[in-house]
Amino acid sequence: MLQYFWVINMKKLTKIYEVLRNVKLKELSYEQKELWLRARIVIQFVTLREQKGYNQQRIADKMGVLRQQITRFENMSNSPTISFLVRYATALDTTVDVILNGVDQREISNG
């Protein structure tokens, strides 16, 4: 059941991202910009987590938070705090830049 819910949610996020990716940010309202940024962060967050082979419980354990916090963030029910993003980046052995900007770590190290 949870996996089915997750697939539907990822489709929703992907659709939001695809639509907003094709729009110039300056044309968006403040609320649309915020939604665009949150969707982008969540997509990057989930992609990085899955690349590491982590499920929600494993990343929650590494961060020292409840799995429900990860679920709420990935469902876009809650916005992440800066502290949450830092803990998440640390748990994935990456940086906040990678989570926020989608920057590949190889690009950072090759400069």
C-alpha positions in Angstrom: 0.0 0.0 0.0 2.8 2.5 1.0 4.7 1.7 -2.2 1.5 2.4 -4.3 1.1 5.7 -2.5 4.7 6.5 -3.2 4.4 5.8 -6.9 1.4 8.1 -7.2 3.2 10.8 -5.2 6.3 10.6 -7.4 4.2 10.9 -10.5 2.6 14.1 -9.1 6.0 15.5 -8.2 7.4 14.6 -11.6 4.5 16.3 -13.3 4.8 19.4 -11.3 8.5 19.5 -12.0 8.0 19.0 -15.7 5.5 21.7 -16.0 7.4 24.2 -14.0 10.7 23.3 -15.6 9.4 24.8 -18.9 8.3 28.1 -17.3 10.6 31.1 -16.7 10.9 31.6 -12.9 10.3 35.4 -13.2 6.9 34.7 -14.7 5.8 32.7 -11.6 4.0 34.0 -8.5 5.7 33.7 -5.2 3.6 30.6 -4.3 4.4 28.9 -7.7 8.2 29.6 -7.2 8.0 28.1 -3.7 6.2 25.0 -5.0 8.7 24.7 -7.9 11.7 24.9 -5.5 10.1 22.4 -3.0 9.3 19.9 -5.8 12.8 20.3 -7.2 14.4 19.7 -3.8 12.2 16.6 -3.1 13.0 15.1 -6.5 16.7 15.6 -5.9 16.3 14.3 -2.3 14.6 11.1 -3.4 17.0 10.5 -6.3 20.0 10.8 -4.0 18.4 8.5 -1.4 17.6 5.9 -4.0 21.0 6.1 -5.6 22.5 5.2 -2.2 20.0 2.3 -2.0 18.4 3.7 1.1 14.7 3.3 1.9 12.9 5.9 4.1 13.6 4.1 7.3 17.3 3.7 6.7 17.8 7.4 5.9 15.6 8.4 8.9 17.8 6.2 11.2 21.0 7.8 9.8 19.5 11.2 10.4 18.2 10.4 13.8 14.6 11.3 12.9 11.3 9.4 12.6 10.5 7.8 9.2 7.3 9.8 9.2 9.4 13.0 9.0 11.0 11.7 5.8 7.6 10.7 4.4 6.0 14.1 5.1 8.9 15.8 3.5 8.8 13.6 0.4 5.0 14.0 0.1 5.6 17.8 0.3 3.4 18.0 3.5 6.2 19.7 5.3 8.9 22.1 4.2 12.4 21.2 5.3 14.3 23.3 7.8 17.9 24.2 7.1 18.9 21.8 9.9 17.0 19.0 8.2 18.7 19.6 4.9 22.1 19.6 6.6 21.4 16.4 8.4 20.1 14.8 5.2 23.1 15.8 3.2 25.4 14.5 5.9 23.5 11.2 6.0 24.1 10.8 2.3 27.7 11.9 2.4 27.0 14.9 0.2 26.5 18.6 0.5 23.4 20.9 0.8 24.5 22.4 -2.6 23.9 19.0 -4.2 20.4 18.7 -2.6 19.4 22.3 -3.4 20.9 22.7 -6.9 21.1 19.2 -8.2 24.8 19.6 -8.7 26.7 16.4 -9.3 29.5 15.9 -6.8 31.9 15.1 -9.6 31.3 18.6 -11.0 32.1 20.1 -7.6 35.4 18.2 -7.2 36.5 18.8 -10.8 35.7 22.4 -10.3 
